[in-house]
């Protein structure tokens, strides 16, 4: 099951990931970017990876821009 994480502060991201892991089977976490992939997003990604452990996959959501026709 995939879970979208929207928390902004790294410690809140870690808490949210830990809570989701306790609730049930989660194998993938996707973080919605808040700093356009900058330093804050990298810190949030690290916090989520640490909290999730090796059994889960953690990714930063990528926005896809539609090309004009």
N, C-alpha and C positions, 0 to 999 in steps of 0.2 A: 504494500500500500504506500502511496506517495503522500507526503504531508507538506503543505506550503507554510513556511515560517515567515511571519511578518514583523516580529519584534525588532526593535531598533538597537537597543543596547546589547552588547555581547553577553552580559550576564543574564539578560532576559531571554536571549536566544538559547543559551545553554539550559535554562530552566524549562523552556517550552519543549526542547528536544527531549530532555529527561522525562518530562510528564507524558509525552507521546509514547516514548518507549515503554513506560510502565503500563500504559493503557492497553497496548496490544501489539500485534505484529506490524511493525513499520520497517521497511527496508530501504527507503529513500526519502531524503529531506531536500526540499528545494527552498532556497532563501530568495525572497524578493529583494532586489537591490534597492538601497536607500541613498547611496552615494555614488551612483554611476560606476560601480566596480572599483571605487577608490579604497583608501586605507580602512575606513570604517567597515566596508563590506568584507574586506579581507580579515579583519579582526572578528567579525560576526561568523564568517565561514570557519575560522579556526576554532572558535568557541563551540560551534555546532559539531564539528568533526571530533573534538575532544569529548564532548558529552555523548555523542552517538557511538563512539568506539569503532572497532574494525568491522562489526557486523552490519553496518548501515552505510549507505552511500549518501554523500552530501554534495549538493551542487548549488551554484548561483544561477538564478533564472536569467535567461538571455532574451532580450526583447528583439523581435524580428520586425524590421521595417518593410512594409510592402512597397514594391517598386511600381512607379507609375507606368501605365501602358501606353 
